[in-house]
């Protein structure tokens, strides 16, 4: 999965865009960005990156961000999608 596919997944699953940002550091959202050493997923609080997780490839970062947003959706709204793919 890449960031474009992740964005489509979030739209398909009705995830409010105010919870995440796939392009830049946006206050109060879970963010993902590319760096020189790979990819980072973090929560943006004001101008600080909180709980930064580093990944070597985009697919791993997308999986991590998807899981973080799933947990946030469950905590805030009591709804989410299945953590495991349905066969």
Secondary structure as GFF3:
##gff-version 3
##sequence-region A 1 87
A	DSSP	alpha_helix	3	12	.	.	.	ID=ss1
A	DSSP	three_ten_helix	17	19	.	.	.	ID=ss2
A	DSSP	beta_strand	20	21	.	.	.	ID=ss3
A	DSSP	beta_strand	30	35	.	.	.	ID=ss4
A	DSSP	beta_strand	38	45	.	.	.	ID=ss5
A	DSSP	beta_strand	48	55	.	.	.	ID=ss6
A	DSSP	alpha_helix	58	77	.	.	.	ID=ss7
###
